[in-house]
Each structure stands twice: as C-alpha cells, then as structure tokens.
Amino acid sequence: MRDHIIGDDYKLWDIVTDGPLTTLKINAEGVEVPKTIADCTAEDMKKWEKNAKAKKWLVCGLGPDEYSIIQSCITAKQIWDTLQVAHEGTPEVKRSRGTLLYSQYENFAMK
C-alpha cells in the first residue's frame, strides 16, 4: 500500500502516517480551534484535498468487511491506524505475541 500511495504523490504517505496538517485559527479567547469551511484559504483546501486523495487510495484497496470497520473514520491517518490495529493488534498485543513465540522457540525440543 505504501508504494502505491508514494507512487502517486510522495507527500500523501506523510498524511497517512502523520495525519493531515490541521487547519486551525485562534478564537476570541486565544484558543486554537479548527477552521470552518468559510474560513479556509486555498492552501488549507489543498491540505484537505491531499487527505481526501490519501483516503481514496486506502479505501479502494479494502473489502466490504474492512470497509465497515473504517467507514466512520474522517482522516486517512484514522483509517490507517484503525486498519493497523485490526490486522496487527495494539503494540501491547504485538509485544505479548512476540514474547509467546520467543518462549515457544526456547522450549522447542526434538521428540
């Protein structure tokens, strides 16, 4: 998947792994909040177009079961993280799986 996305546009992979560059503005209280569509500039819209393109690449490679898992995701990063957890498990699960395999290897003996 990585190679297909990078082949289309190198920056798309950064959006998949790091998330889209957020478009924020400072409100009256001095707090950063997401911009509305009306507040977005042409540059902000390009950021969201890149996110949409990355989402397209990710979604086009999915089957119906996987699509039902990610259909509520908004960004390409959310889709990617959801798919990673669904297929590989959380980092804790991967670590415990590796520990289990290592202990099975250590306990391996010929019969």
C-alpha contacts under 8 A as a table, 3 or more apart, distances in Angstrom:
res1	aa1	res2	aa2	distance
1	M	4	H	5.25
1	M	5	I	6.30
1	M	58	L	7.63
2	R	5	I	5.30
2	R	6	I	6.08
2	R	13	W	6.84
3	D	6	I	5.11
3	D	7	G	5.84
4	H	7	G	5.04
4	H	8	D	6.52
5	I	8	D	5.34
5	I	9	D	6.38
5	I	10	Y	7.22
5	I	12	L	6.43
5	I	13	W	6.24
5	I	54	A	7.18
5	I	57	W	6.60
6	I	9	D	5.11
6	I	10	Y	4.37
6	I	11	K	7.26
6	I	12	L	6.57
6	I	13	W	5.96
7	G	10	Y	6.65
8	D	12	L	7.98
9	D	12	L	5.54
9	D	13	W	7.76
10	Y	13	W	6.13
10	Y	14	D	7.69
11	K	14	D	5.33
11	K	15	I	6.71
12	L	15	I	5.07
12	L	16	V	6.36
12	L	50	K	6.46
12	L	51	N	7.37
12	L	53	K	7.65
12	L	54	A	5.73
13	W	16	V	4.98
13	W	17	T	6.21
13	W	54	A	7.55
14	D	17	T	5.23
14	D	18	D	5.53
14	D	19	G	7.14
15	I	18	D	5.27
15	I	19	G	4.55
15	I	20	P	4.99
15	I	21	L	7.60
15	I	50	K	7.61
15	I	51	N	6.44
15	I	54	A	7.22
15	I	76	A	6.94
15	I	77	K	6.74
16	V	19	G	5.62
16	V	20	P	7.65
16	V	51	N	7.80
16	V	54	A	6.58
16	V	76	A	5.13
16	V	77	K	4.58
16	V	80	W	6.52
17	T	77	K	5.74
17	T	80	W	7.38
18	D	77	K	6.53
19	G	51	N	7.98
19	G	75	T	6.98
19	G	76	A	6.73
19	G	77	K	4.85
19	G	78	Q	7.82
20	P	47	K	6.57
20	P	48	W	7.05
20	P	50	K	7.88
20	P	51	N	5.98
20	P	75	T	7.30
20	P	76	A	7.82
20	P	77	K	7.66
21	L	47	K	6.54
22	T	34	P	7.40
23	T	34	P	5.89
23	T	35	K	5.86
23	T	40	C	7.56
23	T	44	D	6.19
24	L	32	E	5.93
24	L	33	V	5.38
24	L	34	P	4.39
24	L	35	K	5.24
25	K	32	E	5.38
25	K	33	V	5.53
25	K	34	P	6.19
25	K	35	K	5.80
26	I	29	E	7.75
26	I	30	G	5.44
26	I	31	V	5.31
26	I	32	E	4.41
26	I	33	V	6.18
27	N	30	G	5.34
27	N	31	V	5.58
27	N	32	E	6.35
27	N	33	V	6.73
28	A	31	V	7.47
35	K	38	A	7.85
35	K	39	D	5.68
35	K	40	C	6.29
36	T	39	D	5.27
36	T	40	C	6.51
37	I	40	C	5.26
40	C	43	E	7.83
40	C	44	D	5.50
40	C	45	M	6.48
41	T	44	D	5.10
41	T	45	M	6.33
42	A	45	M	5.10
42	A	46	K	6.35
43	E	46	K	5.10
43	E	47	K	6.56
44	D	47	K	5.18
44	D	48	W	6.60
45	M	48	W	5.14
45	M	49	E	6.08
46	K	49	E	4.91
46	K	50	K	6.19
47	K	50	K	5.23
47	K	51	N	6.42
48	W	51	N	4.89
48	W	52	A	6.17
49	E	52	A	4.99
49	E	53	K	6.18
50	K	53	K	5.03
50	K	54	A	6.20
51	N	54	A	5.11
51	N	55	K	6.14
51	N	75	T	6.54
51	N	76	A	6.08
52	A	55	K	5.01
52	A	56	K	6.17
52	A	75	T	7.75
52	A	76	A	7.46
53	K	56	K	5.05
53	K	57	W	6.45
54	A	57	W	5.19
54	A	58	L	6.38
54	A	76	A	5.91
55	K	58	L	5.12
55	K	59	V	5.99
55	K	75	T	6.92
55	K	76	A	4.77
55	K	79	I	7.56
56	K	59	V	5.23
56	K	60	C	5.96
57	W	60	C	5.48
57	W	61	G	6.89
58	L	61	G	5.77
58	L	62	L	7.15
58	L	76	A	7.44
58	L	79	I	7.60
58	L	80	W	7.68
59	V	62	L	5.43
59	V	67	Y	7.07
62	L	65	D	7.99
62	L	66	E	5.84
62	L	67	Y	5.99
63	G	66	E	5.46
63	G	67	Y	6.06
64	P	67	Y	5.00
64	P	68	S	6.28
65	D	68	S	5.38
65	D	69	I	6.84
66	E	69	I	5.20
66	E	70	I	6.68
66	E	83	L	7.78
67	Y	70	I	5.30
67	Y	71	Q	5.75
68	S	71	Q	5.47
69	I	72	S	7.66
69	I	82	T	7.70
70	I	73	C	5.42
70	I	79	I	5.72
70	I	82	T	6.72
70	I	83	L	7.54
73	C	76	A	7.72
73	C	78	Q	5.67
73	C	79	I	5.75
74	I	78	Q	6.71
74	I	79	I	7.67
75	T	78	Q	5.25
75	T	79	I	6.51
76	A	79	I	5.06
76	A	80	W	6.15
77	K	80	W	5.02
77	K	81	D	6.04
78	Q	81	D	5.19
78	Q	82	T	6.04
79	I	82	T	5.18
79	I	83	L	6.16
80	W	83	L	5.19
80	W	84	Q	6.14
81	D	84	Q	5.07
81	D	85	V	6.27
82	T	85	V	5.29
82	T	86	A	6.13
83	L	86	A	4.97
83	L	87	H	6.08
84	Q	87	H	5.34
84	Q	88	E	5.47
84	Q	89	G	6.74
85	V	88	E	5.37
85	V	89	G	4.26
85	V	90	T	5.40
86	A	89	G	5.85
88	E	94	K	6.98
89	G	92	E	7.86
89	G	93	V	5.67
89	G	94	K	6.18
90	T	93	V	5.22
90	T	94	K	6.32
91	P	94	K	5.08
91	P	95	R	6.07
92	E	95	R	5.08
92	E	96	S	6.19
93	V	96	S	5.17
93	V	97	R	6.00
94	K	97	R	5.04
94	K	98	G	6.14
95	R	98	G	5.13
95	R	99	T	6.24
96	S	99	T	4.97
96	S	100	L	6.12
97	R	100	L	5.11
97	R	101	L	6.23
98	G	101	L	5.13
98	G	102	Y	6.07
99	T	102	Y	5.07
99	T	103	S	6.18
100	L	103	S	5.20
100	L	104	Q	6.20
101	L	104	Q	5.06
101	L	105	Y	6.17
102	Y	105	Y	5.02
102	Y	106	E	6.21
103	S	106	E	4.98
103	S	107	N	6.11
104	Q	107	N	5.12
104	Q	108	F	6.08
105	Y	108	F	5.13
